[in-house]
Amino acid sequence: MSSMTSADWRKVSGLVHTFHEADRDMPSAVLADLGALIGCDVASYNAVDHVERRLLHAVTVPHTSTFFGMDSFHRVFAQHPGFAAYRDGRLATGQAAAWSDLLDRRALRRLPLFVDFFQPRETRDQLLCLVRLDRRQGGILAFNRSRAGFTARERELAETVAGHLGQAIRQRERITRLTAALGRAEREAGRRHRAALRLATLTDREHQVVALLSGGLGDREIAHGLGISERTVHKHLEHIYRKLGLDTRAKVAALVRDQATTSEP
C-alpha cells in the first residue's frame, strides 16, 4: 500500500511537469521543491562516472552546500557508500537506499569522505536514488539530513520522482538524438544540393571520370578505360572533390546516381 498522500501525488506531478518544461538537465527549482517535500537539508542531482568513480557534475540546493568545486572532495569521492552498494546489487535504478541501510555508523565514521566533508556540515544520513544508468555514467538524486533514517513515505517519494524523471530524461535524450540526426541529414542534403549545382563546372574529362566512378570502377580501371595513368586519375578526383565540395568517391557516386534517377522521365 502506498505511503504517499493525494497531496504528495499532486506535488510529484507538478515537479515532473516543471522538469518537462525546463530547458536544462535538472532545474534547481525542482530539486528545491523535492527536497522540501522529502524533508532534507541539502538536495542534489549528481552525474557520476561509476566506472572510474568520479563526480562529473552536480546541481545542489542550496548551491552554497556543493562540494563539486573542491579538489580534496574529488580525491575521496570514490569512498562514497553508493559505489559499493551499486556493485553489490543493493542500489538499483529507481530504488532508494540510505547510508543507514548500507553500512553501520562505525563504518561510516571511518570514511574520510564523511569525516572531512559531511560530518562538519552536520549531515548524519543521506538518501540515494538512482535515476538513470548506462554502461559508464549514472544520474543520482541525493538528500542529506541532520538526523538518521528516512520514512517509507520519503523513500517512496524519492523513488516515484526518480522513475518519472528517468523516463523524462530518456525521452529528452531521444529527442536530442533525433534533432541531431535531423540536423546532420539537413546539412548533408544541403551539401548534396550544392554539389549537384556544381556538376556543371566539371570539365569533360572530369565528367568521364565521374561517370566511370559511379559505375563502380576503381582507379586502375578508370585509368585503363580512359587511357591515362592512375596518378592522373587521382589528380582528376582531387579536382572533382574540391569543385563539388565532397570528400569521398562514394558521395560523388551517390550524387551522380541520384541525378540520373531524378532526370529519368
C-alpha positions as CSV (number, residue, x, y, z in Angstrom):
1,M,0.0,0.0,0.0
2,S,1.3,3.4,-0.9
3,S,2.6,5.7,1.9
4,M,2.1,8.8,-0.2
5,T,-1.0,11.0,0.2
6,S,-3.0,12.5,-2.6
7,A,-1.3,15.8,-1.9
8,D,2.1,14.1,-2.4
9,W,1.0,12.8,-5.8
10,R,-0.2,16.2,-6.9
11,K,3.2,17.7,-5.8
12,V,5.1,15.0,-7.7
13,S,3.0,15.6,-10.8
14,G,3.8,19.3,-10.6
15,L,7.5,18.6,-10.2
16,V,7.6,16.3,-13.2
17,H,5.7,18.9,-15.2
18,T,8.2,21.6,-14.3
19,F,11.1,19.3,-15.3
20,H,9.5,18.6,-18.7
21,E,9.1,22.4,-19.3
22,A,12.7,23.2,-18.3
23,D,15.5,23.5,-20.9
24,R,18.2,22.1,-18.6
25,D,19.0,18.7,-17.1
26,M,17.9,19.4,-13.6
27,P,16.3,22.7,-12.6
28,S,17.2,24.0,-9.2
29,A,13.5,24.7,-8.5
30,V,12.7,21.0,-9.0
31,L,15.4,20.0,-6.5
32,A,14.4,22.6,-4.0
33,D,10.7,21.6,-4.0
34,L,11.6,17.9,-3.9
35,G,14.0,18.5,-1.0
36,A,11.3,20.3,0.9
37,L,8.8,17.5,0.1
38,I,11.1,14.8,1.4
39,G,12.4,17.0,4.3
40,C,16.1,17.4,3.9
41,D,18.8,20.0,4.4
42,V,20.5,19.6,1.1
43,A,19.2,18.1,-2.2
44,S,21.4,17.3,-5.2
45,Y,21.4,15.7,-8.6
46,N,24.7,14.2,-9.5
47,A,26.2,12.9,-12.8
48,V,28.6,10.2,-11.9
49,D,31.1,8.0,-13.8
50,H,30.5,4.7,-12.0
51,V,33.4,3.0,-13.7
52,E,36.1,5.4,-12.6
53,R,34.1,6.5,-9.6
54,R,34.2,10.2,-10.4
55,L,31.7,13.0,-9.9
56,L,31.2,14.7,-13.3
57,H,28.6,17.3,-12.5
58,A,26.3,18.3,-9.7
59,V,23.3,20.6,-9.2
60,T,22.9,21.3,-5.5
61,V,20.3,23.2,-3.4
62,P,21.2,25.3,-1.6
63,H,24.1,25.9,-4.1
64,T,26.4,27.0,-1.3
65,S,26.4,23.4,0.0
66,T,28.0,21.9,-3.0
67,F,31.4,20.1,-2.8
68,F,31.8,19.9,-6.5
69,G,34.5,22.6,-6.8
70,M,36.7,21.1,-4.1
71,D,39.6,19.1,-5.4
72,S,40.0,17.5,-1.9
73,F,36.4,16.2,-2.2
74,H,37.0,14.6,-5.6
75,R,40.1,12.8,-4.2
76,V,38.0,10.9,-1.7
77,F,34.7,10.7,-3.6
78,A,35.4,7.1,-4.6
79,Q,34.8,6.2,-0.9
80,H,31.1,7.0,-1.2
81,P,29.0,4.1,0.0
82,G,26.8,4.3,-3.1
83,F,29.5,2.7,-5.3
84,A,29.9,-0.4,-3.1
85,A,26.1,-0.6,-2.9
86,Y,25.7,-0.5,-6.7
87,R,28.4,-3.2,-7.2
88,D,26.8,-5.4,-4.6
89,G,23.3,-5.0,-6.1
90,R,21.9,-3.1,-3.1
91,L,21.3,0.1,-5.2
92,A,19.3,-0.4,-8.4
93,T,17.8,2.1,-10.8
94,G,14.7,3.7,-9.2
95,Q,15.4,2.2,-5.8
96,A,16.0,4.4,-2.8
97,A,18.7,3.5,-0.2
98,A,20.1,5.4,2.7
99,W,23.6,5.4,4.2
100,S,22.0,3.9,7.3
101,D,20.8,1.0,5.2
102,L,24.2,0.4,3.6
103,L,26.6,0.5,6.5
104,D,26.7,1.0,10.2
105,R,27.6,4.2,12.0
106,R,31.1,3.0,12.9
107,A,31.9,2.1,9.3
108,L,30.6,5.5,8.1
109,R,32.8,7.3,10.7
110,R,35.9,5.6,9.3
111,L,35.4,7.2,5.9
112,P,37.5,10.4,5.4
113,L,34.7,11.4,2.9
114,F,32.2,11.5,5.8
115,V,34.6,12.8,8.5
116,D,36.1,15.6,6.4
117,F,33.1,16.8,4.4
118,F,29.7,15.6,5.6
119,Q,30.1,15.5,9.3
120,P,31.3,19.1,9.6
121,R,28.1,20.1,7.9
122,E,26.1,18.0,10.4
123,T,24.9,15.5,7.8
124,R,24.1,12.3,9.5
125,D,22.3,10.4,6.7
126,Q,21.8,10.6,3.0
127,L,19.1,9.0,0.9
128,L,20.2,8.0,-2.6
129,C,18.0,7.2,-5.6
130,L,19.4,6.2,-8.9
131,V,17.5,8.0,-11.7
132,R,19.3,6.8,-14.8
133,L,22.2,4.5,-15.7
134,D,24.2,3.4,-18.7
135,R,27.4,1.4,-19.1
136,R,29.5,4.2,-17.7
137,Q,27.5,7.0,-16.3
138,G,24.6,7.5,-14.0
139,G,22.4,10.2,-12.6
140,I,21.5,10.0,-8.9
141,L,19.4,12.1,-6.5
142,A,20.8,12.6,-3.0
143,F,19.1,14.0,0.0
144,N,21.1,15.0,3.1
145,R,19.7,15.4,6.5
146,S,21.0,16.0,10.0
147,R,19.2,13.1,11.5
148,A,19.4,9.4,10.7
149,G,16.8,7.4,8.9
150,F,14.1,8.0,6.2
151,T,10.5,7.0,6.4
152,A,8.7,4.7,3.9
153,R,6.8,7.8,2.6
154,E,10.1,9.7,2.0
155,R,11.6,6.7,0.2
156,E,8.5,6.2,-2.0
157,L,8.5,9.9,-2.9
158,A,12.2,9.7,-4.0
159,E,11.5,6.5,-6.0
160,T,8.4,7.9,-7.6
161,V,10.0,11.1,-8.7
162,A,13.1,9.2,-9.8
163,G,11.0,6.9,-12.0
164,H,9.3,9.8,-13.7
165,L,12.5,11.8,-14.1
166,G,14.2,8.8,-15.6
167,Q,11.5,8.5,-18.3
168,A,11.6,12.2,-18.9
169,I,15.4,12.2,-19.2
170,R,15.4,9.3,-21.6
171,Q,12.7,11.0,-23.7
172,R,14.8,14.2,-23.8
173,E,17.8,12.2,-24.8
174,R,15.9,10.6,-27.7
175,I,14.6,14.0,-28.8
176,T,18.2,15.3,-28.7
177,R,19.5,12.4,-30.8
178,L,16.7,12.8,-33.3
179,T,17.2,16.5,-33.5
180,A,20.9,16.0,-34.1
181,A,20.3,13.3,-36.7
182,L,17.8,15.6,-38.5
183,G,20.4,18.4,-38.4
184,R,23.0,16.1,-39.9
185,A,20.6,15.0,-42.6
186,E,19.7,18.6,-43.5
187,R,23.3,19.6,-43.7
188,E,24.1,16.6,-45.9
189,A,21.1,17.4,-48.1
190,G,22.4,20.9,-48.4
191,R,25.9,19.8,-49.4
192,R,24.5,17.4,-52.0
193,H,22.3,20.1,-53.4
194,R,25.2,22.5,-53.7
195,A,27.3,19.7,-55.2
196,A,24.6,19.0,-57.8
197,L,24.7,22.6,-58.9
198,R,28.4,22.4,-59.3
199,L,28.4,19.4,-61.6
200,A,28.2,21.8,-64.5
201,T,31.6,23.2,-63.5
202,L,33.4,19.9,-64.2
203,T,35.5,19.5,-67.4
204,D,34.6,16.9,-70.0
205,R,37.4,14.7,-68.7
206,E,36.2,15.0,-65.1
207,H,32.7,14.1,-66.2
208,Q,34.1,11.0,-67.8
209,V,36.0,10.1,-64.6
210,V,32.8,10.7,-62.5
211,A,30.7,8.5,-64.9
212,L,33.1,5.6,-64.6
213,L,33.5,6.1,-60.9
214,S,29.7,6.0,-60.4
215,G,29.7,2.7,-62.4
216,G,31.7,1.2,-59.6
217,L,35.1,1.2,-61.3
218,G,38.3,1.6,-59.3
219,D,41.1,4.0,-60.1
220,R,43.1,1.4,-62.2
221,E,40.1,0.5,-64.2
222,I,39.2,4.2,-64.8
223,A,42.8,4.9,-65.9
224,H,42.7,1.9,-68.3
225,G,39.3,2.9,-69.7
226,L,40.4,6.5,-70.4
227,G,44.0,5.6,-71.5
228,I,45.6,7.7,-68.7
229,S,47.7,7.0,-65.7
230,E,46.4,6.3,-62.2
231,R,48.2,9.4,-61.0
232,T,46.2,11.4,-63.5
233,V,43.0,9.8,-62.2
234,H,44.0,10.8,-58.7
235,K,44.5,14.4,-59.8
236,H,41.2,14.5,-61.5
237,L,39.5,13.1,-58.4
238,E,41.2,15.8,-56.2
239,H,39.8,18.5,-58.6
240,I,36.3,16.8,-58.6
241,Y,36.2,16.7,-54.8
242,R,37.2,20.3,-54.5
243,K,34.8,21.6,-57.1
244,L,31.8,19.6,-55.7
245,G,32.6,20.1,-52.0
246,L,32.6,16.4,-51.4
247,D,35.3,14.3,-49.8
248,T,34.8,10.7,-50.9
249,R,34.2,8.7,-54.1
250,A,31.1,7.1,-52.5
251,K,29.5,10.5,-52.1
252,V,30.3,11.5,-55.6
253,A,28.9,8.2,-57.0
254,A,25.7,8.6,-54.9
255,L,25.3,12.2,-56.2
256,V,25.6,11.1,-59.8
257,R,23.2,8.2,-59.3
258,D,20.6,10.5,-57.6
259,Q,20.9,12.9,-60.5
260,A,20.4,10.1,-63.0
261,T,17.3,9.0,-61.1
262,T,15.7,12.4,-60.9
263,S,16.3,13.1,-64.5
264,E,14.5,9.9,-65.7
265,P,11.1,10.6,-67.2
